[in-house]
């Protein structure tokens, strides 16, 4: 009975779609070609009214069938499953909208859009559409006074769930007009077309849950959104002559932003994840390649979040900030709004991007001015990051003097806490010093005088890490609340130098 109800619901959906004018294709040729589908590339070949082809990055799912009354009715078969799929095509765009069933009892949606590379052509003040060679639908908006030889900084924006990057490009232009006149703006849609589309108005999702790096894992994981975006970045850099990309995304796009920046740091100049969080595979200590780690830590990160966010809680931002702090990332700043919720346009996007542009500047004078401004605003961590970068770029004259002055003032501010911590950490009678150390580290870790404290903490962490991990996962698997709390308390008492301590402490609060 359940199977009959499912079949009737799918048949009803397709009938309604046809009555609404979804399908205008009359022959198999209209369905032939290469598509970006829900389960990877979809390739179909027409012979008369019959269709055959494959799906997936490895082409492992085979399809065959025919077109009847504008609908492609196909059977599919993979190594471990089989079933049917029916596609109709929207009238205003080359979009396939379909549903599948499997002989194993499953059913779901199967959508696709035509894969056809189309370069973005700049038109001052207008939004132009295209598609990258890697298959991502793209949108370009250049300033009204666009000068190709001078416009070398660009914002790359990723959308939220079931959205389109076009909406975010339009929002950047409407809500942050000054930003839109100083930067080239590019938006990239996810490669998976989402349900709920309307004819001529389509929404998308990104994939990244299984992505663990270039050429890691099966082909479908290797070719998820981060890899497709990386290929697009290289292509767009060449096509548009961009020198600095500031990559950002909202909600689902915020998760993707972390993945792109951390797996491909050489392609971007800075990142502003908005209302997102770190994936497990993006945790700073998940990486082992020394060259990649160095490139990651050269990037500035502006974490943007509303404190009243009811979709992705604000704790996601503070957690990410803590993990980057613990991972030794020098230039990370939280841009929070105490009144904002999840809505993109109400968040401090412009100051975040402006800060990224200044912090990644190749001009020591710009960095020296930023260092002074951050110090005045009582943000010692980012003040020291800007001052040290200015010196690394061989600052001279006023820029050198200003950066030296900032660092000198910071050393003075840190001296008293440093002295107290040094004594407590050396004795290490208990973990009563840890909270003070973590606060100190978040503000003054970059100062040369902090080296001894950081080394002492690393020494204690190494001694406690194995037991800390054991207690952390034992608490996660505890059979009762009382047992879990006791294990967590034991971790806080005995493994206070580990990476688990700040997270468990936040749970206890």
C-alpha positions in Angstrom: 0.0 0.0 0.0 2.8 2.4 0.9 4.5 1.7 -2.4 1.2 2.4 -4.3 0.8 5.8 -2.5 4.3 6.8 -3.4 3.8 5.9 -7.0 0.5 7.8 -7.1 2.1 10.9 -5.5 5.0 10.9 -8.1 2.6 10.4 -10.9 0.4 13.3 -9.6 3.5 15.5 -9.3 4.6 14.9 -12.9 1.0 15.4 -14.2 0.7 18.7 -12.4 4.1 19.8 -13.7 3.1 19.1 -17.2 -0.2 20.9 -16.8 1.7 23.9 -15.4 3.7 24.1 -18.6 6.9 22.7 -17.3 7.8 20.5 -20.3 8.0 21.8 -23.8 10.5 19.2 -25.1 9.0 17.0 -27.8 12.0 14.8 -28.7 14.9 13.0 -27.2 17.3 15.6 -28.6 16.0 18.2 -26.2 17.2 16.0 -23.3 20.5 15.0 -24.9 23.9 16.4 -23.8 25.7 17.1 -20.5 23.9 18.3 -17.4 24.9 19.1 -13.8 22.7 16.7 -11.8 21.7 15.9 -8.2 24.0 12.9 -8.3 26.9 14.4 -10.3 27.2 14.9 -14.1 24.4 13.5 -16.1 25.2 12.6 -19.8 22.4 11.6 -22.2 22.6 10.6 -25.9 19.6 10.5 -28.2 18.9 8.0 -30.9 15.5 8.7 -32.4 13.2 8.9 -29.4 15.4 6.7 -27.2 17.9 8.0 -24.6 20.9 6.3 -23.0 23.7 7.6 -20.9 25.3 7.7 -17.4 25.3 9.7 -14.2 27.9 10.3 -11.5 31.5 11.6 -11.5 32.6 8.1 -12.4 29.8 7.5 -14.8 28.9 4.4 -12.8 25.1 4.8 -13.0 23.7 3.8 -16.4 20.4 5.1 -17.8 18.2 4.1 -20.8 14.7 4.8 -21.9 12.6 6.9 -24.2 10.7 10.2 -24.5 7.0 10.0 -24.4 4.7 13.1 -24.6 7.6 15.4 -23.6 8.7 13.3 -20.6 11.9 11.3 -20.5 11.1 7.9 -18.8 14.3 6.2 -18.0 15.6 3.2 -16.1 18.8 3.6 -14.1 21.2 1.0 -12.7 24.3 1.3 -10.5 26.5 -1.3 -8.9 24.3 -1.8 -5.9 20.8 -0.3 -6.8 18.4 0.2 -9.7 15.1 2.0 -10.4 13.4 4.5 -12.6 13.5 8.3 -13.2 11.2 10.6 -15.1 12.3 14.0 -16.3 10.4 17.0 -17.7 12.1 20.2 -18.9 11.2 23.7 -17.9 10.2 26.0 -20.7 12.3 29.1 -19.9 15.6 27.4 -19.2 17.5 24.3 -19.8 16.5 22.7 -16.5 15.5 19.1 -16.0 13.1 18.5 -13.1 12.4 14.9 -12.1 11.8 12.3 -9.5 13.2 8.8 -9.1 12.2 5.6 -7.4 14.4 2.7 -6.5 13.7 -1.0 -6.4 15.0 -1.0 -2.9 12.0 1.2 -1.8 13.5 4.7 -2.0 12.3 7.8 -3.8 13.4 11.4 -4.2 14.0 14.3 -6.5 16.5 14.3 -9.3 17.2 17.7 -10.9 19.7 19.0 -13.4 20.8 22.0 -15.4 22.5 22.2 -18.7 26.3 22.2 -18.4 27.5 24.8 -20.9 30.6 27.0 -20.2 29.9 30.7 -20.8 32.5 33.4 -19.9 31.4 36.3 -17.8 31.5 39.6 -19.8 31.9 42.8 -17.7 29.2 45.5 -18.2 29.7 48.5 -15.8 26.9 48.7 -13.3 25.0 45.6 -14.6 24.9 41.9 -13.6 25.9 39.5 -16.2 25.4 35.7 -16.1 27.7 32.8 -17.2 28.9 29.4 -16.3 32.4 28.3 -15.4 34.2 25.4 -17.1 33.7 23.4 -13.8 30.0 23.8 -14.3 29.0 26.4 -11.7 26.5 29.1 -12.7 28.1 32.5 -12.2 27.1 36.1 -11.9 29.4 39.2 -12.4 28.8 42.8 -11.4 31.5 45.4 -11.9 31.4 49.0 -10.7 29.8 51.7 -12.7 33.2 53.3 -13.2 34.9 50.0 -14.0 38.5 50.3 -15.2 39.8 46.8 -15.9 43.4 47.7 -15.4 42.7 49.1 -11.9 40.0 46.9 -10.6 42.0 44.0 -9.2 40.1 43.3 -6.0 37.0 41.1 -6.0 34.4 39.6 -3.7 33.3 36.1 -4.4 30.0 35.4 -2.7 28.3 32.0 -1.9 24.6 31.8 -1.2 22.6 30.2 1.6 20.5 27.0 1.4 18.0 26.8 -1.4 19.0 30.1 -2.8 20.9 31.6 -5.7 24.1 33.7 -5.7 22.3 36.2 -7.9 20.2 37.3 -4.9 23.4 37.9 -2.9 25.1 39.8 -5.7 22.0 42.1 -5.9 21.9 42.4 -2.1 25.6 43.5 -2.0 24.8 46.2 -4.6 21.7 47.4 -2.8 22.6 47.1 0.8 26.3 48.0 0.5 26.6 50.4 -2.5 30.0 51.8 -1.5 31.4 48.3 -1.4 29.9 47.5 -4.7 31.7 50.4 -6.3 35.1 49.5 -4.9 35.1 45.8 -5.7 34.2 43.5 -8.6 31.5 41.1 -7.3 31.2 37.5 -8.5 28.6 35.0 -7.2 28.7 31.2 -7.8 25.7 28.9 -7.4 26.0 25.5 -6.0 26.1 22.6 -8.4 23.0 21.0 -7.0 19.7 22.4 -8.2 17.2 22.5 -5.3 13.6 21.6 -5.0 10.9 24.3 -5.1 12.1 26.1 -8.2 9.8 28.1 -10.4 10.1 28.4 -14.2 12.9 30.9 -14.8 13.6 31.2 -11.1 15.9 28.5 -9.8 17.6 27.8 -6.5 20.6 25.7 -5.6 22.6 24.0 -2.9 26.3 23.4 -2.4 27.9 20.0 -1.5 30.9 19.7 0.9 30.0 17.3 3.7 32.3 14.6 2.3 35.0 16.9 1.0 38.4 16.2 2.7 40.8 17.8 0.2 41.9 17.6 -3.4 42.2 14.0 -4.7 41.1 12.6 -1.3 38.4 9.9 -1.2 36.0 8.7 -4.0 35.4 10.8 -7.1 32.1 12.2 -5.9 33.8 13.6 -2.8 36.7 15.0 -4.7 34.4 16.9 -6.9 32.2 18.5 -4.4 31.7 22.3 -4.3 35.1 23.3 -2.8 36.9 21.7 -5.7 34.6 23.1 -8.3 34.9 26.6 -6.7 38.7 26.3 -6.7 38.7 25.5 -10.5 36.4 28.4 -11.0 38.6 30.8 -9.1 41.6 29.9 -11.2 39.6 30.4 -14.4 38.0 33.7 -13.2 41.4 35.1 -12.0 42.7 34.7 -15.6 39.5 35.9 -17.3 39.0 39.0 -15.2 42.5 39.9 -14.2 41.8 39.7 -10.4 44.7 39.9 -8.0 42.9 39.5 -4.7 39.8 37.5 -4.0 37.9 38.0 -0.7 35.7 34.9 -0.4 32.6 34.9 1.7 29.3 33.1 2.0 26.1 33.2 4.1 24.8 30.3 6.2 25.4 27.2 4.0 27.8 29.4 2.0 29.6 30.2 5.3 30.4 26.6 5.8 31.7 26.5 2.2 33.8 29.6 2.8 35.8 27.9 5.5 36.3 24.9 3.2 37.5 26.9 0.2 39.8 29.1 2.3 41.4 26.3 4.3 41.8 23.8 1.5 42.8 26.3 -1.1 44.4 29.2 0.7 46.7 30.0 -2.2 43.8 31.1 -4.3 42.3 33.8 -1.9 43.5 36.9 0.0 41.0 36.6 2.8 37.7 35.1 3.9 34.5 36.3 5.6 32.3 33.3 6.6 28.9 34.7 7.5 26.5 32.9 9.9 28.3 29.6 9.3 30.5 27.2 11.2 33.5 24.9 10.9 33.1 21.5 9.3 34.9 18.7 11.2 37.4 18.4 8.3 38.1 22.2 8.5 39.2 22.1 12.2 42.7 23.7 12.2 44.3 20.6 13.8 42.9 18.3 11.1 45.6 19.4 8.6 49.1 17.9 8.5 50.8 19.4 5.4 53.2 22.1 6.7 53.1 24.1 3.5 49.3 24.2 3.5 49.2 25.1 7.2 51.6 28.0 6.6 49.4 29.3 3.7 46.3 29.0 5.9 47.8 31.1 8.6 48.8 33.8 6.2 45.1 34.6 5.5 43.0 37.0 7.5 39.5 35.7 8.5 36.6 38.0 9.3 33.9 35.9 11.1 30.5 37.6 10.7 27.5 36.7 12.8 24.4 38.1 14.4 24.0 37.5 18.1 20.3 36.8 17.7 20.7 34.2 15.0 18.1 31.5 15.4 19.2 29.5 12.4 22.9 29.0 13.1 23.5 30.0 16.7 26.0 32.7 17.6 28.0 30.1 19.5 29.2 28.8 16.1 31.1 32.1 15.6 32.7 32.1 19.0 33.6 28.4 18.6 35.3 29.1 15.3 37.1 32.1 16.7 38.4 30.0 19.6 39.5 27.2 17.3 41.4 29.6 15.1 43.0 31.2 18.2 44.0 27.8 19.4 45.3 26.9 16.0 47.7 29.9 15.9 45.9 32.0 13.2 47.3 35.5 13.6 44.7 37.7 11.8 41.2 36.6 12.9 38.5 39.0 14.0 34.8 38.6 15.0 32.4 41.0 13.4 29.3 40.6 15.6 26.0 42.5 15.7 24.1 42.4 19.0 20.8 43.1 17.3 21.0 41.2 14.1 19.6 37.7 13.5 20.3 35.5 10.4 19.4 38.0 7.6 22.5 38.7 5.4 21.7 42.4 4.6 21.6 43.4 8.3 25.0 42.0 9.2 28.3 44.0 9.2 29.5 42.8 5.8 31.1 46.0 4.7 33.4 46.6 7.7 34.4 42.9 7.5 35.5 43.2 3.9 37.2 46.5 4.4 39.2 45.0 7.3 40.2 42.0 5.1 41.4 44.3 2.4 43.5 46.4 4.8 44.9 43.4 6.7 46.0 41.7 3.4 47.3 44.9 1.9 50.8 44.8 0.4 51.3 48.4 1.5 53.1 48.8 4.9 51.6 52.2 5.4 48.0 50.8 5.1 48.9 48.1 7.6 50.5 50.6 10.1 47.4 52.7 10.0 45.2 49.6 10.6 47.5 48.6 13.5 47.0 52.0 15.1 43.2 51.9 14.6 42.9 48.4 16.0 45.0 49.4 19.1 42.8 52.4 19.7 39.7 50.2 19.4 41.2 47.9 22.0 41.7 44.9 19.7 45.3 44.0 20.6 45.4 40.7 18.6 44.6 42.2 15.3 46.7 45.3 16.1 49.7 43.2 16.5 48.9 41.1 13.4 48.8 44.3 11.2 51.9 45.8 12.8 53.9 42.6 12.4 52.8 42.2 8.8 53.9 45.8 8.1 57.3 45.0 9.4 57.5 41.7 7.4 56.9 43.8 4.3 60.0 45.9 5.2 58.1 49.0 6.4 60.2 52.1 6.4 59.9 55.7 7.7 56.6 56.6 9.2 55.1 53.1 8.6 58.0 51.4 10.5 57.8 53.9 13.3 54.1 53.5 13.7 54.2 49.7 13.7 57.1 49.7 16.2 55.1 52.1 18.4 52.0 49.8 18.4 54.1 46.8 19.3 55.8 48.7 22.1 52.5 49.7 23.6 51.1 46.2 23.3 54.2 44.8 25.1 53.6 47.3 27.9 49.9 46.3 28.2 50.8 42.6 28.3 53.7 42.8 30.8 51.8 42.5 34.1 49.6 39.6 33.0 52.6 37.9 31.5 54.6 38.0 34.7 51.7 36.5 36.7 51.0 33.8 34.2 54.7 32.8 33.9 54.9 32.1 37.6 51.6 30.2 37.8 52.3 28.1 34.7 55.7 27.1 35.8 54.5 25.9 39.2 51.3 24.4 37.7 49.8 23.4 41.0 46.4 23.2 39.3 44.5 24.6 36.4 43.4 27.8 38.0 45.6 29.8 35.6 44.1 28.4 32.4 41.2 30.8 31.9 43.5 33.8 32.4 46.0 32.3 29.9 43.4 31.7 27.3 42.3 35.3 27.6 45.9 36.5 27.4 46.6 34.3 24.4 43.5 35.7 22.5 44.9 39.2 22.9 48.7 39.0 23.0 49.8 35.6 21.5 51.6 37.3 18.6 54.0 39.4 20.7 57.6 38.1 20.8 57.6 38.2 24.6 54.7 35.7 24.6 56.8 32.9 23.2 57.8 31.4 26.5 54.2 31.2 27.7 53.0 29.6 24.5 55.8 27.0 24.7 55.0 26.1 28.3 51.3 25.7 27.4 52.3 23.4 24.5 54.4 21.4 26.8 51.5 20.9 29.3 49.1 20.1 26.4 51.3 17.4 25.1 51.4 15.7 28.5 47.6 16.0 29.0 46.3 15.4 25.4 45.9 11.7 25.4 44.0 11.6 28.7 41.9 14.6 27.6 40.8 12.9 24.4 39.9 9.8 26.3 37.7 11.7 28.8 36.1 13.8 26.1 34.9 10.9 24.0 34.0 8.9 27.1 31.7 11.8 28.2 30.2 12.0 24.7 29.2 8.3 25.0 28.1 8.4 28.7 25.0 6.6 29.5 23.5 9.2 31.8 23.7 13.0 32.4 25.3 12.5 35.8 28.0 10.3 34.3 28.7 12.7 31.5 28.9 15.7 33.8 31.3 13.9 36.1 33.6 12.9 33.2 33.5 16.5 31.9 34.4 17.8 35.3 37.3 15.4 35.5 38.6 16.7 32.2 38.3 20.3 33.4 40.3 19.4 36.5 43.0 17.3 35.0 43.3 18.1 31.3 42.9 21.9 31.3 45.7 22.5 28.8 44.0 20.5 26.1 42.0 21.7 23.1 39.0 20.1 24.7 39.0 22.3 27.8 37.4 25.5 26.2 34.6 23.5 24.5 33.7 21.5 27.6 33.9 24.7 29.8 31.4 26.4 27.5 29.0 23.4 27.8 29.3 23.5 31.6 28.3 27.2 31.5 
